[in-house]
């Protein structure tokens, strides 16, 4: 049983390392790009380009265009989305822009 727990901790660490988080109090002005996933709890003013998934939390906002593998919006987005996968818009999200998804 202890061995299984170590495996679960290892998987959690791998997931955490591949996802970057922009915290609630953080603000970024300018272009954001990366190879992993990004969860936005703060604010970004600029375009976002990711090879991974983008999640905009309820407290997050982006003003700019997005290019990502998939996009989940629960907060605010003012810009266009180009996604190679699914685009999910959660209840309560506020979105202004064009959406495009491959799936």
VOBAMAR-945017 format. One line per field, with one value per residue: residue number from 1; residue in one letter; x, y, z of N, C-alpha, C, O in turn. Coordinates in Angstrom, 1 decimal. Example, Ala and Ser with C-alpha at 12.3 -4.5 7.8 and 13.67 -1.06 7.14 Angstrom:
# VOBAMAR-945017
n c(1/2)
res c(a/s)
n.xx c(13.2/12.8)
n.yy c(-5.7/-2.2)
n.zz c(7.8/7.1)
ca.xx c(12.3/13.7)
ca.yy c(-4.5/-1.1)
ca.zz c(7.8/7.1)
c.xx c(13.2/12.9)
c.yy c(-3.3/0.0)
c.zz c(7.8/7.9)
o.xx c(14.2/13.4)
o.yy c(-3.3/1.1)
o.zz c(8.5/8.0)
# end
This chain:
# VOBAMAR-945017
n c(1/2/3/4/5/6/7/8/9/10/11/12/13/14/15/16/17/18/19/20/21/22/23/24/25/26/27/28/29/30/31/32/33/34/35/36/37/38/39/40/41/42/43/44/45/46/47/48/49/50/51/52/53/54/55/56/57/58/59/60/61/62/63/64/65/66/67/68/69/70/71/72/73/74/75/76/77/78/79/80/81/82/83/84/85/86/87/88/89/90/91/92/93/94/95/96/97/98/99/100/101/102/103)
res c(x/x/x/x/x/x/x/x/x/x/x/x/x/x/x/x/x/x/x/x/x/x/x/x/x/x/x/x/x/x/x/x/x/x/x/x/x/x/x/x/x/x/x/x/x/x/x/x/x/x/x/x/x/x/x/x/x/x/x/x/x/x/x/x/x/x/x/x/x/x/x/x/x/x/x/x/x/x/x/x/x/x/x/x/x/x/x/x/x/x/x/x/x/x/x/x/x/x/x/x/x/x/x)
n.xx c(0.8/1.9/3.7/2.1/1.1/3.4/3.7/1.4/2.0/4.2/3.1/1.4/3.3/4.6/2.5/2.1/4.5/4.4/2.4/2.1/1.3/-0.3/-0.7/-3.4/-3.0/-1.2/-0.1/0.4/1.9/2.2/3.5/2.9/4.3/4.8/5.8/4.3/1.4/-0.9/-2.4/-4.5/-5.0/-4.7/-4.1/-3.7/-2.4/-2.1/-1.0/-1.4/0.5/0.6/1.9/0.5/-2.3/-4.6/-6.1/-8.4/-9.1/-11.9/-11.2/-9.5/-8.3/-7.9/-6.7/-6.4/-5.2/-5.4/-3.6/-3.6/-3.3/-5.7/-8.5/-9.9/-12.4/-13.3/-13.3/-12.6/-12.4/-11.1/-10.7/-9.5/-9.7/-7.7/-7.7/-6.2/-7.6/-10.3/-12.6/-13.7/-16.3/-17.2/-20.0/-20.9/-18.7/-17.1/-17.0/-15.6/-15.1/-13.7/-14.1/-12.2/-11.9/-10.3/-11.5)
n.yy c(-1.2/1.3/1.6/2.1/4.6/6.1/6.1/7.5/10.0/10.6/10.8/13.0/15.0/15.1/16.1/18.6/19.9/20.2/22.1/25.5/28.2/31.3/33.3/34.7/37.4/38.3/40.1/40.3/42.0/41.8/39.4/36.0/32.8/29.2/25.8/24.0/23.5/26.0/27.7/30.3/32.5/35.1/38.2/38.7/40.8/40.6/38.5/34.9/32.0/28.6/25.2/23.4/23.0/25.6/27.1/29.3/30.5/31.2/33.6/34.7/36.6/37.4/39.5/39.5/37.5/33.9/30.9/27.6/24.2/23.2/24.9/26.2/28.1/29.9/32.3/35.6/36.5/38.5/38.4/36.5/33.0/30.3/27.0/23.7/21.7/21.0/23.7/24.9/26.6/27.7/27.9/31.2/32.4/35.1/36.1/37.6/37.5/35.7/32.1/29.2/25.8/22.6/20.2)
n.zz c(0.0/0.7/-1.3/-3.5/-2.8/-3.0/-5.8/-6.6/-5.5/-7.1/-9.6/-9.2/-8.8/-11.3/-12.9/-11.7/-12.2/-15.0/-15.4/-15.4/-13.2/-13.1/-10.6/-8.5/-7.7/-9.6/-12.5/-15.9/-18.6/-22.0/-24.4/-23.9/-23.9/-24.2/-23.6/-22.0/-20.0/-18.9/-16.2/-15.5/-13.0/-12.4/-14.2/-17.7/-20.1/-23.3/-26.0/-25.9/-26.4/-26.5/-26.3/-24.9/-22.7/-21.9/-19.2/-17.9/-14.9/-12.7/-11.4/-13.2/-16.1/-19.5/-21.9/-25.1/-27.9/-28.2/-28.7/-28.5/-27.3/-26.2/-24.7/-21.7/-20.4/-17.6/-16.5/-17.6/-21.0/-23.6/-26.7/-29.6/-30.2/-31.1/-31.3/-31.1/-30.2/-28.0/-27.1/-24.2/-22.6/-19.5/-17.3/-16.4/-17.3/-19.2/-22.4/-25.2/-28.5/-31.3/-31.8/-32.5/-33.2/-33.6/-33.0)
ca.xx c(0.0/2.8/4.3/1.1/1.0/4.5/3.4/0.5/2.7/5.1/2.2/1.0/4.5/4.8/1.4/2.3/5.7/4.1/1.4/2.5/0.2/-0.2/-1.5/-4.5/-2.5/-0.2/-0.5/1.4/1.7/3.1/3.2/3.2/4.4/5.4/5.7/3.5/0.1/-0.9/-3.6/-4.4/-5.8/-4.5/-4.5/-2.7/-2.8/-1.2/-1.3/-0.9/0.7/1.0/1.8/-0.3/-3.7/-4.8/-7.3/-8.6/-10.0/-13.0/-10.6/-8.5/-8.7/-6.9/-7.1/-5.4/-5.5/-4.9/-3.3/-3.3/-3.8/-7.1/-8.8/-11.1/-12.6/-14.3/-13.2/-12.9/-11.5/-11.4/-9.8/-9.8/-9.1/-7.3/-7.3/-6.0/-8.5/-11.6/-12.7/-14.9/-16.7/-17.9/-21.1/-20.4/-17.5/-17.5/-16.1/-15.8/-14.1/-14.0/-13.6/-12.0/-11.3/-10.1/-12.4)
ca.yy c(0.0/2.4/1.7/2.7/6.0/6.8/6.2/8.6/11.2/10.8/11.3/14.4/15.9/15.3/17.0/20.0/20.4/20.5/23.1/26.7/29.0/32.7/33.5/35.7/38.8/38.6/40.8/40.3/42.8/41.3/38.1/34.8/31.6/28.1/24.4/23.2/23.9/27.2/28.0/31.8/33.0/36.6/38.9/38.8/41.7/40.2/37.2/33.7/30.9/27.4/23.9/22.6/23.4/26.8/27.2/30.6/30.3/32.2/34.9/35.0/37.3/37.6/40.5/39.1/36.3/32.7/29.8/26.6/22.8/23.3/26.1/26.1/29.5/30.1/33.8/36.6/36.5/39.4/38.1/35.4/31.7/29.2/25.8/22.5/20.7/21.6/25.0/24.8/27.8/27.3/28.8/32.3/33.0/36.2/35.9/38.4/37.2/34.5/30.9/28.2/24.6/21.6/19.1)
ca.zz c(0.0/0.8/-2.7/-4.4/-2.4/-3.6/-7.2/-6.7/-5.3/-8.2/-10.7/-8.9/-9.0/-12.7/-13.3/-11.2/-12.9/-16.4/-15.4/-14.8/-12.7/-12.9/-9.4/-8.4/-7.6/-10.7/-13.8/-17.0/-19.8/-23.0/-25.0/-23.1/-24.7/-23.5/-24.1/-21.2/-19.7/-18.1/-15.5/-15.2/-11.9/-12.4/-15.4/-18.8/-21.2/-24.4/-26.7/-25.3/-27.3/-25.8/-26.9/-24.1/-22.4/-21.2/-18.3/-17.3/-13.8/-12.4/-11.1/-14.2/-17.3/-20.6/-23.0/-26.1/-28.7/-27.7/-29.6/-27.5/-27.7/-25.8/-23.9/-20.9/-19.9/-16.5/-16.2/-18.7/-22.2/-24.6/-27.8/-30.4/-29.8/-32.1/-30.5/-31.9/-29.5/-27.6/-26.4/-23.2/-21.9/-18.3/-16.9/-15.6/-18.1/-20.0/-23.6/-26.4/-29.5/-32.2/-31.3/-33.5/-32.6/-34.5/-32.7)
c.xx c(0.9/3.4/3.3/1.0/2.2/4.3/2.5/1.1/3.6/4.2/1.8/2.1/4.7/3.7/1.7/3.5/5.3/3.0/2.0/1.2/0.5/-1.2/-2.5/-4.0/-1.6/-0.9/0.7/1.0/2.7/2.7/3.7/3.2/5.1/5.1/4.7/2.1/0.2/-2.3/-3.5/-5.5/-5.8/-4.9/-3.3/-3.3/-1.7/-1.6/-0.7/-0.7/1.3/1.0/0.8/-1.7/-3.6/-6.1/-7.3/-9.6/-11.0/-12.4/-9.7/-9.1/-7.5/-7.5/-6.0/-5.9/-4.8/-4.7/-2.8/-3.8/-5.3/-7.3/-10.1/-11.2/-13.7/-14.3/-13.5/-11.9/-12.0/-10.4/-10.2/-9.1/-8.9/-6.9/-7.2/-6.9/-9.8/-11.5/-13.9/-15.1/-17.6/-19.0/-20.5/-19.2/-18.1/-16.5/-16.6/-14.7/-14.5/-13.4/-13.4/-11.3/-11.3/-11.1/-13.8)
c.yy c(1.3/2.7/2.4/4.2/6.7/7.0/7.4/9.9/11.6/11.4/12.7/15.4/16.2/16.2/18.4/20.6/20.9/21.7/24.4/27.5/30.4/33.0/34.6/37.1/39.2/39.2/40.7/41.1/42.3/39.9/37.0/33.6/30.5/26.8/23.6/23.8/25.2/27.4/29.5/32.1/34.5/37.2/38.9/39.8/41.4/38.9/36.1/32.6/29.7/26.2/23.0/23.3/24.8/26.8/28.6/30.4/31.4/33.6/35.4/35.8/37.4/38.5/40.3/37.9/35.1/31.7/28.7/25.2/22.7/24.4/25.8/27.5/29.5/31.6/34.7/36.5/37.6/39.2/36.8/34.1/30.8/28.0/24.6/21.4/21.4/22.9/24.8/26.1/27.4/28.3/30.0/33.0/34.1/36.2/36.9/38.2/36.0/33.3/29.9/27.0/23.5/20.4/19.5)
c.zz c(0.0/-0.6/-3.6/-4.1/-3.0/-5.1/-7.4/-6.5/-6.5/-9.4/-10.5/-9.1/-10.5/-13.3/-12.9/-11.9/-14.4/-16.5/-14.7/-14.3/-12.6/-11.8/-9.4/-8.4/-8.7/-11.9/-14.7/-18.1/-20.9/-23.5/-24.1/-24.0/-23.8/-24.1/-23.2/-21.1/-18.9/-17.5/-15.1/-14.2/-11.8/-13.7/-16.4/-19.8/-22.3/-24.9/-25.9/-26.3/-26.5/-26.6/-26.2/-23.9/-21.7/-20.4/-17.7/-16.2/-13.6/-12.1/-12.1/-15.4/-18.2/-21.6/-24.1/-26.8/-28.1/-28.8/-28.6/-28.0/-27.3/-24.8/-23.0/-20.2/-18.8/-16.1/-17.3/-19.8/-23.2/-25.7/-28.5/-29.9/-31.0/-31.3/-31.4/-31.3/-29.2/-27.0/-25.5/-22.6/-20.8/-18.0/-16.1/-16.3/-18.9/-21.2/-24.7/-27.4/-30.4/-31.7/-32.5/-32.9/-33.6/-34.3/-32.8)
o.xx c(0.5/3.7/3.8/0.8/2.0/4.7/2.7/0.8/3.7/4.7/1.7/1.9/5.0/4.1/1.5/3.4/6.0/2.8/2.3/0.1/1.6/-2.4/-2.4/-4.6/-1.1/-2.0/1.8/-0.2/3.9/1.8/4.8/2.3/5.8/4.2/4.3/1.6/1.2/-3.3/-2.5/-6.7/-6.6/-5.9/-2.2/-4.4/-0.6/-2.5/0.4/-1.7/2.4/0.1/0.3/-2.2/-2.7/-7.2/-6.4/-10.8/-10.9/-13.0/-9.2/-10.3/-6.4/-8.7/-4.9/-6.8/-3.7/-5.6/-1.7/-4.6/-6.1/-6.3/-11.1/-10.3/-14.8/-15.2/-14.6/-10.7/-13.2/-9.3/-11.2/-8.0/-9.8/-5.8/-8.0/-7.0/-10.2/-10.5/-15.0/-14.1/-18.7/-18.9/-19.6/-18.9/-19.2/-15.3/-17.7/-13.6/-15.6/-12.2/-14.2/-10.3/-12.1/-11.5/-14.7)
o.yy c(2.2/3.8/3.3/5.0/7.9/8.1/8.2/10.9/12.8/12.3/13.5/16.5/17.3/17.1/19.4/21.8/21.8/22.2/24.3/27.3/30.8/33.0/35.5/37.9/40.3/38.9/41.0/41.0/42.5/39.3/37.1/33.4/30.8/26.7/22.5/24.5/25.4/27.3/29.9/31.9/35.1/36.8/39.0/39.7/42.0/38.2/36.2/32.3/29.9/26.0/22.0/24.0/25.0/26.4/29.0/30.1/32.4/34.6/36.5/35.7/37.6/38.4/40.8/37.2/35.2/31.5/28.8/25.2/22.1/24.9/25.4/28.0/29.1/32.0/34.5/36.4/37.6/39.8/36.2/34.2/30.6/28.1/24.4/20.3/22.3/23.3/24.6/26.7/27.0/29.5/29.7/34.1/34.1/36.3/37.0/38.5/35.5/33.3/29.8/27.2/23.5/19.7/18.7)
o.zz c(-0.7/-1.0/-4.4/-5.0/-3.5/-5.6/-8.3/-7.2/-6.8/-10.1/-11.4/-9.7/-10.8/-14.1/-13.7/-12.2/-14.9/-17.6/-13.5/-14.9/-12.0/-12.0/-10.3/-9.1/-8.7/-12.3/-14.4/-18.6/-20.6/-23.0/-23.5/-24.8/-22.9/-24.9/-23.7/-22.0/-18.2/-18.2/-14.4/-14.4/-11.2/-14.4/-16.1/-20.2/-22.3/-24.3/-25.3/-27.0/-25.9/-27.4/-26.7/-24.8/-20.9/-21.0/-17.1/-16.4/-14.3/-12.5/-12.0/-15.7/-17.9/-22.0/-24.0/-26.4/-27.5/-29.7/-28.1/-28.9/-28.1/-24.2/-23.6/-19.6/-19.1/-15.4/-17.9/-19.5/-23.6/-25.6/-28.1/-29.3/-31.8/-30.7/-32.3/-31.9/-29.9/-26.4/-26.0/-22.1/-21.0/-18.5/-15.2/-15.9/-19.3/-20.9/-25.0/-27.2/-30.2/-31.2/-33.4/-32.1/-34.5/-35.2/-32.5)
# end
